[in-house]
Amino acid sequence: MKTFNNLAKFMFITLFITLFITACSTHHQLDMRVDEDNYKSAQVAPVTNKAAEPYRFWGDEQPAFLFDSATNTTPLVSAADSLNILVLSGGGANGAFGTGVINALYDTNQFPEYSIVTGISAGSMIAPFAFVGGDQIPRLKEAMLGINDKEVLGSRNFLNALIKDAFTNGDKLFKTVEHLYNAEMIEKIAQEHNKGRRLFIGTTHFDSGELVIWNVGAIAASNLANKNRLIHQILAASSSIPEVFPPQFIQVEVDGEVKEELHVDGGMNTQMFASTGNFNYNLVNNALGKQQKTTIHIIRNGVLKATYKPLRDKGVDLIGRSLETLLVQQTRGDLYRMLYSSEINQYDLSFTYIEHEFDGEKATKQMFDQQYMQALYKYGYDKVINNSVWQKTVP
């Protein structure tokens, strides 16, 4: 009898674990995924007009659609003295810094007309507001400083990080994205695109590890039936730190067959980008008839040098410090590449970042601590007011 009871217990436990794992397993099977042989040929939608701009391109490709060498023309338009490009980096809650910089530039009538705005991770959340401009700039402050852990993270289950794809289900983040970038906002993005401006958002194609640049304005201005959801997926994916938020499964077509792609935080690949494939923006600048140099402004939502920090000999502390250091060095590498490209092509490049003088502290252990974000916002804002926002030399 005792043996029978033990066997029954064993069978019950086995059945419970099996049902639990089955319930937690994903419905996104690998046979639905693009593979190594076809992922580069996958399309968001079939190409019906050969002259149309692509909805996306790879990070090692040039955005050749921005310049026609045969006619020496560009679809871009600029009323400024030069082609102006705004680059917004990742940084999580540090996006409050960039929000402060942009709002101060707007409030003091120093916010240029940017023909191109690019964003990665936290920068992807800021970029649509900066792209649309006008009354959306004050709304940017409300949106970014209104973010909190409860609103974005929702309920957390660390066991899910082992048996599923993240310790949050991502629903809260996606709903936040849907709310901030509603149909009206997407229509405004489409209008700016049609005026001759471009909004580029980066995600990481997780299976290949490659950067994908999404031509969000072209998607917003398209007739795609699912364009709103696709834009929401792109913005959510670009901000989805692996293991914290689940990846976004984006549907594509390969040879007429529906497949899926896995997209996550663009910061997994790069923290910020201006040009891709060594594209020369002077071609566009010259086609526009501009006499001034191509201007690039970079807002780095973070530091450029790791701070000295005594560490406890504990796994979590050591891992956290390792990731922090890697992130800083990745950012410096991205910036050095852009500075090199700027020197070669004679761009007028300036950047801003969080310097060591900033001493804001968190009041809680939350990722989006309100006291810290308010302090960062003011710090970025004051940099503009004090005429100390733009620099040209890496520390």
C-alpha positions in Angstrom: 0.0 0.0 0.0 2.8 2.4 0.9 4.5 1.6 -2.4 1.3 2.3 -4.3 0.9 5.7 -2.5 4.4 6.7 -3.3 3.9 5.7 -7.0 0.6 7.7 -7.0 2.4 10.7 -5.6 5.2 10.4 -8.1 2.7 10.1 -11.0 0.7 13.1 -9.7 3.9 15.3 -9.4 5.0 14.2 -12.9 1.6 15.0 -14.3 1.5 18.4 -12.6 5.0 19.4 -13.8 4.1 18.2 -17.4 0.8 20.2 -17.4 2.6 23.2 -15.9 5.3 23.3 -18.4 2.9 22.6 -21.3 0.7 25.5 -20.1 3.7 27.8 -20.0 5.2 26.8 -23.3 5.0 29.2 -26.2 2.6 28.7 -29.1 5.3 30.3 -31.4 6.9 27.2 -32.8 10.3 27.1 -34.5 8.8 25.8 -37.7 6.9 29.1 -38.1 10.1 31.1 -37.7 12.2 32.4 -40.6 15.4 30.4 -40.9 19.1 31.0 -41.8 18.4 30.5 -45.5 15.4 32.8 -45.9 15.5 35.5 -43.2 17.1 38.1 -45.5 14.3 37.7 -48.1 11.4 38.0 -45.6 9.1 40.9 -46.3 6.6 42.7 -44.1 4.3 42.8 -47.1 4.6 41.9 -50.8 6.2 44.7 -52.9 3.6 46.1 -55.3 5.4 49.2 -56.3 9.1 49.0 -57.2 9.5 52.7 -56.7 8.1 52.6 -53.1 10.4 53.0 -50.2 11.1 49.9 -48.2 9.3 49.4 -44.9 12.6 48.4 -43.4 16.3 47.7 -44.2 19.2 45.9 -42.5 21.7 47.7 -40.4 24.5 46.9 -42.8 22.6 48.3 -45.8 22.6 51.8 -47.1 19.3 53.7 -47.2 19.8 54.1 -51.0 16.2 55.2 -51.4 17.1 58.6 -49.9 19.1 59.6 -52.9 18.7 59.0 -56.7 22.1 59.3 -58.4 20.5 59.3 -61.8 18.5 62.5 -61.1 20.5 63.9 -58.2 17.3 64.1 -56.2 16.1 63.1 -52.8 12.6 62.5 -51.2 13.8 64.4 -48.2 12.9 68.1 -47.6 14.5 70.6 -45.3 13.7 74.3 -44.7 16.8 74.6 -42.5 20.2 75.7 -43.7 21.4 72.1 -43.8 20.2 68.5 -43.6 19.6 68.0 -39.8 19.7 64.5 -38.2 18.7 63.7 -34.6 20.0 60.5 -33.0 18.4 59.2 -29.8 20.1 56.4 -27.8 18.9 53.8 -25.4 19.0 54.2 -21.7 15.8 53.0 -20.0 14.7 55.5 -17.3 17.6 57.7 -18.4 15.4 58.7 -21.3 14.2 61.4 -18.9 17.5 63.2 -19.7 16.9 63.3 -23.4 13.3 64.4 -22.7 14.6 67.4 -20.7 17.1 68.3 -23.5 14.4 68.2 -26.2 11.8 70.2 -24.1 14.4 72.9 -23.3 15.4 73.2 -27.0 11.7 73.6 -27.9 10.9 76.0 -25.1 13.9 78.3 -26.1 13.2 78.1 -29.8 16.4 76.2 -30.5 14.8 72.9 -31.7 15.9 72.5 -35.3 13.8 71.0 -38.1 15.2 67.5 -38.2 14.7 65.8 -41.6 15.8 62.4 -40.0 15.1 61.2 -36.5 16.5 57.8 -35.4 15.8 56.0 -32.1 16.9 52.8 -30.3 15.3 51.4 -27.1 14.4 54.3 -24.9 15.3 56.6 -27.8 12.6 54.8 -29.9 10.0 55.9 -27.3 11.2 59.5 -27.6 11.7 59.6 -31.3 8.1 59.8 -32.5 7.4 62.8 -30.3 10.6 64.6 -31.5 9.7 63.7 -35.1 6.2 65.1 -35.0 7.3 68.1 -33.0 5.0 71.0 -32.2 2.6 70.4 -29.4 3.9 66.8 -29.1 7.1 68.0 -27.4 5.3 69.1 -24.2 3.3 65.8 -24.4 6.7 64.0 -24.5 7.5 65.2 -21.0 4.1 64.1 -19.7 4.5 60.7 -21.4 8.1 59.9 -20.4 7.9 61.2 -16.8 4.6 59.5 -16.4 6.1 56.0 -16.9 6.4 53.9 -13.7 7.2 50.2 -12.9 3.5 49.3 -12.3 2.5 50.8 -15.6 5.2 49.2 -17.7 6.3 46.1 -15.9 3.0 44.9 -14.4 3.1 41.6 -12.5 6.4 39.8 -12.4 7.3 36.1 -12.1 11.0 35.3 -12.1 10.2 31.6 -12.7 8.8 32.6 -16.1 12.3 33.8 -17.1 13.4 30.2 -16.9 10.5 28.4 -18.5 9.0 31.1 -20.7 10.6 34.2 -22.4 10.7 36.9 -19.7 9.7 37.6 -16.1 7.0 39.9 -17.3 4.3 39.0 -19.9 4.8 42.3 -21.7 1.1 43.2 -21.7 1.6 46.4 -19.7 4.4 47.6 -21.9 2.4 47.0 -25.1 -0.7 48.8 -23.7 1.5 51.7 -22.8 2.9 51.8 -26.3 -0.7 51.6 -27.8 -1.8 54.5 -25.5 1.1 56.8 -26.3 1.2 56.1 -30.0 -2.5 55.9 -30.8 -4.1 56.2 -34.3 -4.0 60.0 -34.1 -0.3 60.0 -33.3 0.4 57.5 -36.1 -1.5 59.7 -38.6 0.7 62.7 -37.5 3.8 60.6 -38.2 2.4 59.7 -41.7 1.8 63.4 -42.4 5.4 64.3 -41.5 6.7 61.5 -43.6 4.7 62.8 -46.6 6.2 66.2 -46.0 9.7 64.7 -46.7 11.0 63.7 -43.3 12.0 60.2 -42.1 11.6 58.3 -38.8 13.9 55.3 -38.4 13.6 52.9 -35.4 16.1 50.1 -34.7 15.3 46.6 -33.4 17.4 43.5 -33.1 16.5 40.5 -35.2 17.1 38.1 -32.4 17.8 34.9 -34.3 20.5 36.5 -36.4 21.6 39.1 -33.9 21.4 41.7 -36.7 20.1 45.3 -36.6 16.9 46.1 -38.5 16.0 49.7 -39.3 12.3 50.3 -39.6 11.0 53.1 -41.8 8.2 53.9 -39.5 6.9 56.9 -41.4 6.6 54.8 -44.5 4.6 52.2 -42.6 2.4 54.9 -41.0 1.7 56.4 -44.5 1.0 53.0 -46.1 -2.2 51.1 -46.8 -1.2 48.1 -44.7 -4.2 46.8 -42.8 -2.1 46.1 -39.7 0.1 49.2 -39.8 -0.9 50.5 -36.3 -0.2 47.1 -34.7 3.0 46.7 -36.6 4.3 50.1 -35.4 3.3 49.2 -31.8 5.2 46.0 -32.2 8.3 47.8 -33.5 8.3 50.3 -30.7 7.7 47.7 -28.1 10.4 45.4 -29.5 13.0 48.2 -29.6 12.3 48.8 -25.9 12.1 45.1 -24.9 15.1 44.2 -22.8 15.5 40.4 -23.2 14.4 38.4 -20.0 12.6 41.6 -18.7 10.1 41.8 -21.5 9.2 39.1 -24.0 10.2 39.5 -27.6 7.8 40.6 -30.3 6.8 38.0 -32.9 6.4 40.0 -36.1 4.6 38.3 -39.1 6.4 38.4 -42.4 6.0 36.6 -45.8 8.6 34.4 -47.4 7.7 33.1 -50.9 4.0 33.7 -50.2 4.2 31.8 -46.9 3.5 33.4 -43.5 6.4 33.2 -41.1 7.4 34.9 -37.8 10.5 36.9 -36.8 11.7 37.4 -33.3 12.5 41.1 -32.5 13.9 42.6 -29.2 15.7 45.6 -27.9 17.7 47.4 -30.6 20.3 48.1 -27.9 21.4 44.5 -28.1 23.1 45.4 -31.3 23.8 49.1 -31.1 23.0 51.9 -28.7 22.5 54.6 -31.4 22.9 55.1 -35.1 23.0 57.9 -37.6 23.9 56.3 -41.0 24.0 52.7 -42.0 26.1 50.9 -44.5 28.5 54.0 -44.6 25.8 56.0 -46.4 27.0 59.5 -47.2 24.4 62.0 -46.2 26.2 64.8 -48.1 24.6 63.4 -51.2 21.3 64.3 -49.8 22.5 67.6 -48.4 23.9 68.6 -51.8 20.7 67.4 -53.6 18.8 69.8 -51.3 21.0 72.6 -52.4 22.3 73.3 -48.8 25.5 75.3 -48.3 26.0 74.4 -44.7 27.4 71.0 -43.5 25.2 68.1 -42.7 24.4 68.5 -39.0 24.0 65.5 -36.6 22.9 65.9 -33.0 23.3 62.9 -30.7 21.5 62.6 -27.4 23.0 59.9 -25.3 20.7 58.9 -22.5 23.5 57.7 -20.3 27.1 58.2 -19.3 30.2 57.8 -21.5 32.5 56.6 -18.7 31.7 54.1 -16.0 31.8 55.4 -12.4 34.1 53.9 -9.8 31.9 51.6 -7.6 33.2 49.2 -4.9 31.6 45.8 -5.5 30.4 43.1 -3.2 31.7 39.7 -4.2 28.2 38.5 -5.1 26.8 37.1 -8.3 24.1 39.7 -8.9 26.4 42.6 -8.2 29.1 41.3 -10.4 26.8 40.5 -13.3 25.1 43.9 -13.1 28.4 45.7 -13.1 29.6 43.6 -16.0 26.6 44.5 -18.1 26.9 48.2 -17.1 30.5 48.3 -18.2 29.8 46.5 -21.5 27.0 49.0 -22.2 29.2 52.0 -21.6 32.0 50.6 -23.9 29.4 49.7 -26.6 28.1 53.3 -26.5 31.6 54.7 -26.8 32.3 52.4 -29.7 29.1 53.6 -31.4 30.0 57.2 -30.8 33.6 56.8 -32.1 32.3 55.2 -35.3 30.0 58.2 -35.8 32.8 60.7 -35.0 35.0 58.9 -37.5 32.3 59.0 -40.2 31.8 62.6 -39.4 35.5 63.4 -39.8 35.6 61.6 -43.2 32.5 63.1 -44.6 32.9 66.6 -42.9 29.6 66.4 -41.0 29.0 68.9 -38.2 28.4 66.4 -35.3 27.7 67.3 -31.7 26.5 65.2 -28.8 25.3 65.4 -25.2 25.3 62.9 -22.4 24.9 62.5 -18.6 28.2 63.7 -17.1 29.6 62.7 -13.7 28.5 66.0 -12.2 24.9 64.7 -12.1 24.3 63.5 -8.6 20.6 62.5 -8.6 19.7 59.6 -6.4 16.8 57.1 -6.4 14.3 57.2 -3.7 13.2 53.6 -4.4 14.6 50.4 -6.0 12.1 50.8 -8.9 13.5 50.8 -12.4 11.5 54.0 -13.2 12.1 55.8 -10.0 10.2 59.1 -10.2 12.6 61.2 -8.1 15.5 60.1 -10.2 13.8 60.7 -13.5 12.6 64.2 -12.4 16.2 65.1 -11.5 17.5 63.8 -14.8 14.9 65.8 -16.7 15.9 69.0 -14.9 19.6 68.2 -15.5 19.0 67.8 -19.2 16.8 70.9 -19.3 19.4 73.0 -17.5 22.2 71.9 -19.8 20.3 73.7 -22.6 19.4 76.8 -20.5 23.1 77.1 -19.5 24.3 76.7 -23.1 26.4 73.6 -22.2 24.4 71.0 -24.0 26.4 70.2 -27.1 30.0 68.8 -27.1 32.4 67.5 -29.7 35.0 65.7 -27.7 34.6 62.3 -26.0 35.8 62.3 -22.4 
